[in-house]
């Protein structure tokens, strides 16, 4: 395995982990604000979660 391929693989794993954490943050934050009846912030948090999940899906498919 070449050094370039190892760096690319490590970078891809890091990107997937980052998107996974942002997805979890958006969903958990959205649920928390939904329970407090703060619907605008809830919507923004869910939007962050959905966009991060989309980027996560693209990163996994690219791999």
PDB file as gemmi writes it, atoms N, CA and C in Angstrom:
CRYST1    1.000    1.000    1.000  90.00  90.00  90.00 P 1                      
ATOM      1  N   UNK A   1       0.844  -1.178   0.000  1.00  0.00           N  
ATOM      2  CA  UNK A   1       0.000   0.000   0.000  1.00  0.00           C  
ATOM      3  C   UNK A   1       0.890   1.242   0.000  1.00  0.00           C  
ATOM      4  N   UNK A   2       0.587   2.162  -0.833  1.00  0.00           N  
ATOM      5  CA  UNK A   2       1.405   3.361  -0.923  1.00  0.00           C  
ATOM      6  C   UNK A   2       1.068   4.343   0.184  1.00  0.00           C  
ATOM      7  N   UNK A   3       1.995   5.243   0.422  1.00  0.00           N  
ATOM      8  CA  UNK A   3       1.807   6.244   1.465  1.00  0.00           C  
ATOM      9  C   UNK A   3       0.638   7.163   1.139  1.00  0.00           C  
ATOM     10  N   UNK A   4       0.490   7.519  -0.139  1.00  0.00           N  
ATOM     11  CA  UNK A   4      -0.614   8.386  -0.568  1.00  0.00           C  
ATOM     12  C   UNK A   4      -1.956   7.717  -0.307  1.00  0.00           C  
ATOM     13  N   UNK A   5      -2.049   6.430  -0.596  1.00  0.00           N  
ATOM     14  CA  UNK A   5      -3.308   5.697  -0.395  1.00  0.00           C  
ATOM     15  C   UNK A   5      -3.658   5.608   1.083  1.00  0.00           C  
ATOM     16  N   UNK A   6      -2.647   5.426   1.946  1.00  0.00           N  
ATOM     17  CA  UNK A   6      -2.892   5.362   3.382  1.00  0.00           C  
ATOM     18  C   UNK A   6      -3.392   6.704   3.912  1.00  0.00           C  
ATOM     19  N   UNK A   7      -2.808   7.805   3.447  1.00  0.00           N  
ATOM     20  CA  UNK A   7      -3.251   9.132   3.891  1.00  0.00           C  
ATOM     21  C   UNK A   7      -4.676   9.408   3.432  1.00  0.00           C  
ATOM     22  N   UNK A   8      -5.005   9.011   2.204  1.00  0.00           N  
ATOM     23  CA  UNK A   8      -6.352   9.227   1.673  1.00  0.00           C  
ATOM     24  C   UNK A   8      -7.368   8.412   2.465  1.00  0.00           C  
ATOM     25  N   UNK A   9      -7.028   7.159   2.799  1.00  0.00           N  
ATOM     26  CA  UNK A   9      -7.923   6.301   3.555  1.00  0.00           C  
ATOM     27  C   UNK A   9      -8.152   6.860   4.958  1.00  0.00           C  
ATOM     28  N   UNK A  10      -7.086   7.349   5.597  1.00  0.00           N  
ATOM     29  CA  UNK A  10      -7.201   7.933   6.933  1.00  0.00           C  
ATOM     30  C   UNK A  10      -8.045   9.202   6.887  1.00  0.00           C  
ATOM     31  N   UNK A  11      -7.853  10.007   5.853  1.00  0.00           N  
ATOM     32  CA  UNK A  11      -8.625  11.234   5.685  1.00  0.00           C  
ATOM     33  C   UNK A  11     -10.101  10.916   5.490  1.00  0.00           C  
ATOM     34  N   UNK A  12     -10.398   9.876   4.710  1.00  0.00           N  
ATOM     35  CA  UNK A  12     -11.781   9.492   4.459  1.00  0.00           C  
ATOM     36  C   UNK A  12     -12.453   9.010   5.740  1.00  0.00           C  
ATOM     37  N   UNK A  13     -11.743   8.235   6.557  1.00  0.00           N  
ATOM     38  CA  UNK A  13     -12.309   7.777   7.826  1.00  0.00           C  
ATOM     39  C   UNK A  13     -12.579   8.956   8.758  1.00  0.00           C  
ATOM     40  N   UNK A  14     -11.672   9.924   8.761  1.00  0.00           N  
ATOM     41  CA  UNK A  14     -11.852  11.118   9.582  1.00  0.00           C  
ATOM     42  C   UNK A  14     -13.070  11.918   9.123  1.00  0.00           C  
ATOM     43  N   UNK A  15     -13.243  12.025   7.813  1.00  0.00           N  
ATOM     44  CA  UNK A  15     -14.386  12.750   7.251  1.00  0.00           C  
ATOM     45  C   UNK A  15     -15.695  12.052   7.624  1.00  0.00           C  
ATOM     46  N   UNK A  16     -15.725  10.737   7.541  1.00  0.00           N  
ATOM     47  CA  UNK A  16     -16.930   9.979   7.888  1.00  0.00           C  
ATOM     48  C   UNK A  16     -17.262  10.165   9.365  1.00  0.00           C  
ATOM     49  N   UNK A  17     -16.264  10.100  10.226  1.00  0.00           N  
ATOM     50  CA  UNK A  17     -16.495  10.279  11.658  1.00  0.00           C  
ATOM     51  C   UNK A  17     -17.016  11.680  11.967  1.00  0.00           C  
ATOM     52  N   UNK A  18     -16.457  12.681  11.319  1.00  0.00           N  
ATOM     53  CA  UNK A  18     -16.900  14.060  11.533  1.00  0.00           C  
ATOM     54  C   UNK A  18     -18.370  14.220  11.140  1.00  0.00           C  
ATOM     55  N   UNK A  19     -18.750  13.694   9.980  1.00  0.00           N  
ATOM     56  CA  UNK A  19     -20.144  13.801   9.541  1.00  0.00           C  
ATOM     57  C   UNK A  19     -21.078  13.005  10.447  1.00  0.00           C  
ATOM     58  N   UNK A  20     -20.614  11.871  10.944  1.00  0.00           N  
ATOM     59  CA  UNK A  20     -21.425  11.076  11.858  1.00  0.00           C  
ATOM     60  C   UNK A  20     -21.688  11.833  13.156  1.00  0.00           C  
ATOM     61  N   UNK A  21     -20.658  12.492  13.684  1.00  0.00           N  
ATOM     62  CA  UNK A  21     -20.825  13.262  14.916  1.00  0.00           C  
ATOM     63  C   UNK A  21     -21.752  14.469  14.712  1.00  0.00           C  
ATOM     64  N   UNK A  22     -21.635  15.172  13.582  1.00  0.00           N  
ATOM     65  CA  UNK A  22     -22.524  16.306  13.303  1.00  0.00           C  
ATOM     66  C   UNK A  22     -23.963  15.840  13.116  1.00  0.00           C  
ATOM     67  N   UNK A  23     -24.134  14.659  12.505  1.00  0.00           N  
ATOM     68  CA  UNK A  23     -25.483  14.107  12.344  1.00  0.00           C  
ATOM     69  C   UNK A  23     -26.102  13.824  13.704  1.00  0.00           C  
ATOM     70  N   UNK A  24     -25.344  13.178  14.579  1.00  0.00           N  
ATOM     71  CA  UNK A  24     -25.832  12.883  15.930  1.00  0.00           C  
ATOM     72  C   UNK A  24     -26.129  14.174  16.693  1.00  0.00           C  
ATOM     73  N   UNK A  25     -25.249  15.155  16.575  1.00  0.00           N  
ATOM     74  CA  UNK A  25     -25.455  16.443  17.235  1.00  0.00           C  
ATOM     75  C   UNK A  25     -26.759  17.095  16.769  1.00  0.00           C  
ATOM     76  N   UNK A  26     -27.002  17.083  15.461  1.00  0.00           N  
ATOM     77  CA  UNK A  26     -28.215  17.695  14.924  1.00  0.00           C  
ATOM     78  C   UNK A  26     -29.481  16.995  15.377  1.00  0.00           C  
ATOM     79  N   UNK A  27     -29.465  15.683  15.374  1.00  0.00           N  
ATOM     80  CA  UNK A  27     -30.659  14.922  15.767  1.00  0.00           C  
ATOM     81  C   UNK A  27     -30.924  15.051  17.259  1.00  0.00           C  
ATOM     82  N   UNK A  28     -29.891  14.867  18.073  1.00  0.00           N  
ATOM     83  CA  UNK A  28     -30.074  14.963  19.522  1.00  0.00           C  
ATOM     84  C   UNK A  28     -30.461  16.386  19.928  1.00  0.00           C  
ATOM     85  N   UNK A  29     -29.812  17.370  19.340  1.00  0.00           N  
ATOM     86  CA  UNK A  29     -30.165  18.762  19.638  1.00  0.00           C  
ATOM     87  C   UNK A  29     -31.571  19.089  19.185  1.00  0.00           C  
ATOM     88  N   UNK A  30     -31.960  18.597  18.019  1.00  0.00           N  
ATOM     89  CA  UNK A  30     -33.319  18.825  17.526  1.00  0.00           C  
ATOM     90  C   UNK A  30     -34.372  18.231  18.441  1.00  0.00           C  
ATOM     91  N   UNK A  31     -34.117  17.022  18.901  1.00  0.00           N  
ATOM     92  CA  UNK A  31     -35.067  16.384  19.823  1.00  0.00           C  
ATOM     93  C   UNK A  31     -35.150  17.131  21.149  1.00  0.00           C  
ATOM     94  N   UNK A  32     -34.013  17.613  21.626  1.00  0.00           N  
ATOM     95  CA  UNK A  32     -34.003  18.357  22.879  1.00  0.00           C  
ATOM     96  C   UNK A  32     -34.822  19.645  22.759  1.00  0.00           C  
ATOM     97  N   UNK A  33     -34.596  20.406  21.682  1.00  0.00           N  
ATOM     98  CA  UNK A  33     -35.350  21.651  21.514  1.00  0.00           C  
ATOM     99  C   UNK A  33     -36.816  21.383  21.170  1.00  0.00           C  
ATOM    100  N   UNK A  34     -37.106  20.262  20.537  1.00  0.00           N  
ATOM    101  CA  UNK A  34     -38.496  19.905  20.257  1.00  0.00           C  
ATOM    102  C   UNK A  34     -39.247  19.665  21.560  1.00  0.00           C  
ATOM    103  N   UNK A  35     -38.591  19.000  22.519  1.00  0.00           N  
ATOM    104  CA  UNK A  35     -39.239  18.739  23.812  1.00  0.00           C  
ATOM    105  C   UNK A  35     -39.458  20.019  24.612  1.00  0.00           C  
ATOM    106  N   UNK A  36     -38.661  21.068  24.326  1.00  0.00           N  
ATOM    107  CA  UNK A  36     -38.822  22.358  24.999  1.00  0.00           C  
ATOM    108  C   UNK A  36     -39.751  23.300  24.239  1.00  0.00           C  
ATOM    109  N   UNK A  37     -40.326  22.831  23.132  1.00  0.00           N  
ATOM    110  CA  UNK A  37     -41.241  23.598  22.278  1.00  0.00           C  
ATOM    111  C   UNK A  37     -40.552  24.805  21.646  1.00  0.00           C  
ATOM    112  N   UNK A  38     -39.268  24.689  21.372  1.00  0.00           N  
ATOM    113  CA  UNK A  38     -38.510  25.716  20.646  1.00  0.00           C  
ATOM    114  C   UNK A  38     -38.388  25.241  19.202  1.00  0.00           C  
ATOM    115  N   UNK A  39     -39.427  25.468  18.427  1.00  0.00           N  
ATOM    116  CA  UNK A  39     -39.524  24.825  17.121  1.00  0.00           C  
ATOM    117  C   UNK A  39     -38.590  25.417  16.065  1.00  0.00           C  
ATOM    118  N   UNK A  40     -38.265  26.691  16.137  1.00  0.00           N  
ATOM    119  CA  UNK A  40     -37.346  27.281  15.160  1.00  0.00           C  
ATOM    120  C   UNK A  40     -35.948  26.690  15.328  1.00  0.00           C  
ATOM    121  N   UNK A  41     -35.459  26.673  16.553  1.00  0.00           N  
ATOM    122  CA  UNK A  41     -34.136  26.101  16.813  1.00  0.00           C  
ATOM    123  C   UNK A  41     -34.153  24.602  16.530  1.00  0.00           C  
ATOM    124  N   UNK A  42     -35.239  23.956  16.849  1.00  0.00           N  
ATOM    125  CA  UNK A  42     -35.400  22.534  16.559  1.00  0.00           C  
ATOM    126  C   UNK A  42     -35.250  22.278  15.061  1.00  0.00           C  
ATOM    127  N   UNK A  43     -35.904  23.076  14.261  1.00  0.00           N  
ATOM    128  CA  UNK A  43     -35.818  22.923  12.808  1.00  0.00           C  
ATOM    129  C   UNK A  43     -34.412  23.136  12.290  1.00  0.00           C  
ATOM    130  N   UNK A  44     -33.719  24.119  12.846  1.00  0.00           N  
ATOM    131  CA  UNK A  44     -32.334  24.381  12.432  1.00  0.00           C  
ATOM    132  C   UNK A  44     -31.439  23.204  12.813  1.00  0.00           C  
ATOM    133  N   UNK A  45     -31.623  22.670  13.999  1.00  0.00           N  
ATOM    134  CA  UNK A  45     -30.816  21.529  14.431  1.00  0.00           C  
ATOM    135  C   UNK A  45     -31.084  20.298  13.560  1.00  0.00           C  
ATOM    136  N   UNK A  46     -32.357  20.056  13.261  1.00  0.00           N  
ATOM    137  CA  UNK A  46     -32.665  18.919  12.397  1.00  0.00           C  
ATOM    138  C   UNK A  46     -32.096  19.130  10.994  1.00  0.00           C  
ATOM    139  N   UNK A  47     -32.107  20.365  10.525  1.00  0.00           N  
ATOM    140  CA  UNK A  47     -31.524  20.661   9.220  1.00  0.00           C  
ATOM    141  C   UNK A  47     -30.018  20.366   9.217  1.00  0.00           C  
ATOM    142  N   UNK A  48     -29.339  20.717  10.296  1.00  0.00           N  
ATOM    143  CA  UNK A  48     -27.914  20.384  10.428  1.00  0.00           C  
ATOM    144  C   UNK A  48     -27.727  18.870  10.390  1.00  0.00           C  
ATOM    145  N   UNK A  49     -28.575  18.154  11.106  1.00  0.00           N  
ATOM    146  CA  UNK A  49     -28.489  16.693  11.125  1.00  0.00           C  
ATOM    147  C   UNK A  49     -28.739  16.077   9.761  1.00  0.00           C  
ATOM    148  N   UNK A  50     -29.732  16.584   9.045  1.00  0.00           N  
ATOM    149  CA  UNK A  50     -30.069  16.036   7.729  1.00  0.00           C  
ATOM    150  C   UNK A  50     -28.961  16.326   6.720  1.00  0.00           C  
ATOM    151  N   UNK A  51     -28.444  17.554   6.722  1.00  0.00           N  
ATOM    152  CA  UNK A  51     -27.364  17.895   5.796  1.00  0.00           C  
ATOM    153  C   UNK A  51     -26.092  17.094   6.095  1.00  0.00           C  
ATOM    154  N   UNK A  52     -25.807  16.901   7.364  1.00  0.00           N  
ATOM    155  CA  UNK A  52     -24.634  16.107   7.727  1.00  0.00           C  
ATOM    156  C   UNK A  52     -24.826  14.641   7.349  1.00  0.00           C  
ATOM    157  N   UNK A  53     -26.048  14.135   7.491  1.00  0.00           N  
ATOM    158  CA  UNK A  53     -26.321  12.756   7.084  1.00  0.00           C  
ATOM    159  C   UNK A  53     -26.158  12.602   5.573  1.00  0.00           C  
ATOM    160  N   UNK A  54     -26.560  13.612   4.823  1.00  0.00           N  
ATOM    161  CA  UNK A  54     -26.380  13.586   3.366  1.00  0.00           C  
ATOM    162  C   UNK A  54     -24.892  13.565   3.002  1.00  0.00           C  
ATOM    163  N   UNK A  55     -24.110  14.413   3.671  1.00  0.00           N  
ATOM    164  CA  UNK A  55     -22.670  14.423   3.420  1.00  0.00           C  
ATOM    165  C   UNK A  55     -22.029  13.103   3.851  1.00  0.00           C  
ATOM    166  N   UNK A  56     -22.529  12.519   4.936  1.00  0.00           N  
ATOM    167  CA  UNK A  56     -22.032  11.223   5.390  1.00  0.00           C  
ATOM    168  C   UNK A  56     -22.309  10.157   4.340  1.00  0.00           C  
ATOM    169  N   UNK A  57     -23.505  10.162   3.794  1.00  0.00           N  
ATOM    170  CA  UNK A  57     -23.871   9.200   2.766  1.00  0.00           C  
ATOM    171  C   UNK A  57     -22.979   9.363   1.526  1.00  0.00           C  
ATOM    172  N   UNK A  58     -22.747  10.612   1.136  1.00  0.00           N  
ATOM    173  CA  UNK A  58     -21.875  10.864  -0.027  1.00  0.00           C  
ATOM    174  C   UNK A  58     -20.449  10.390   0.247  1.00  0.00           C  
ATOM    175  N   UNK A  59     -19.952  10.592   1.455  1.00  0.00           N  
ATOM    176  CA  UNK A  59     -18.587  10.176   1.790  1.00  0.00           C  
ATOM    177  C   UNK A  59     -18.463   8.653   1.787  1.00  0.00           C  
ATOM    178  N   UNK A  60     -19.499   7.968   2.248  1.00  0.00           N  
ATOM    179  CA  UNK A  60     -19.474   6.509   2.280  1.00  0.00           C  
ATOM    180  C   UNK A  60     -19.556   5.951   0.864  1.00  0.00           C  
ATOM    181  N   UNK A  61     -20.407   6.535   0.022  1.00  0.00           N  
ATOM    182  CA  UNK A  61     -20.547   6.067  -1.348  1.00  0.00           C  
ATOM    183  C   UNK A  61     -19.266   6.326  -2.138  1.00  0.00           C  
ATOM    184  N   UNK A  62     -18.614   7.470  -1.870  1.00  0.00           N  
ATOM    185  CA  UNK A  62     -17.370   7.821  -2.546  1.00  0.00           C  
ATOM    186  C   UNK A  62     -16.275   6.818  -2.224  1.00  0.00           C  
ATOM    187  N   UNK A  63     -16.312   6.292  -1.021  1.00  0.00           N  
ATOM    188  CA  UNK A  63     -15.292   5.345  -0.569  1.00  0.00           C  
ATOM    189  C   UNK A  63     -15.409   4.085  -1.353  1.00  0.00           C  
TER     190      UNK A  63                                                      
END                                                                             
